[in-house]
Amino acid sequence: MPLFPFSPEGVQDLLAELYALPDPDLAIEANAISSDFKLWIADKFILSAGQLSYLNAISNGVTDYYGQQCSFCFGNRLEIILNYPDKPDNPSYSKWNASTNTITVEADGTGQSKVFGELTFSLTYV
């Protein structure tokens, strides 16, 4: 699999390739991102030295959670969106990242799961 640009379009292109995989292969990717989010992201996206440094500085507790969220989305082939605005001109900005979701998990009358919604990662400059 090629490296993808770290952009909203790059995320969508990567998801298209992932979701074209057979379930067992997608499960391997889901396990990999859950096990080591930072490594998985670094192995899938073209990152600048600054982006890689920022990724590695994120708390392991945060990236563990992100990995679990992405793994769940992979397992259910849910949409993942990246909101990544351009950097501000002011060099003294601070970057924040957050995840939000609209994921709903239900059990139907036979106990089978129904999962829908999306996960959004947003980067903000303050």
Residue pairs with C-beta under 8 A, 6 or more apart in sequence:
1 14
1 17
1 44
3 44
3 45
3 46
4 10
4 11
4 13
4 14
4 44
4 45
4 46
5 45
5 46
6 45
6 46
6 47
6 51
6 82
6 84
7 82
7 84
8 81
8 82
8 83
8 84
10 45
10 46
10 82
11 80
11 81
11 82
14 44
14 45
15 79
15 80
18 26
18 29
18 74
19 26
19 77
21 29
26 74
26 75
26 77
27 74
27 75
29 40
29 74
30 70
30 71
30 72
30 74
30 75
31 71
32 39
32 40
33 40
33 41
33 67
33 70
33 71
33 74
34 67
34 68
34 70
34 71
35 67
36 67
37 63
37 64
37 66
37 67
37 70
38 55
38 56
38 58
38 63
40 67
41 47
41 55
42 52
42 55
47 55
54 95
58 97
65 99
66 99
66 121
69 99
69 101
69 119
70 80
70 119
72 78
72 103
73 79
73 80
73 103
73 118
73 119
76 115
78 103
78 115
78 116
78 117
78 118
78 119
79 118
79 119
80 118
80 119
80 120
80 121
81 118
81 119
81 120
81 121
82 120
82 121
82 123
83 120
83 121
83 122
83 123
84 123
85 123
85 124
85 125
87 93
87 125
88 125
93 125
93 126
94 125
94 126
95 123
95 124
95 125
96 123
96 124
96 125
96 126
97 121
97 122
97 123
97 124
98 121
98 122
98 124
99 119
99 120
99 121
99 122
100 119
100 120
100 122
101 117
101 118
101 119
101 120
102 117
102 118
103 115
103 116
103 117
103 118
103 119
104 114
104 115
104 116
104 117
105 113
105 114
105 115
106 113
106 114
106 115
107 113
107 114
108 114
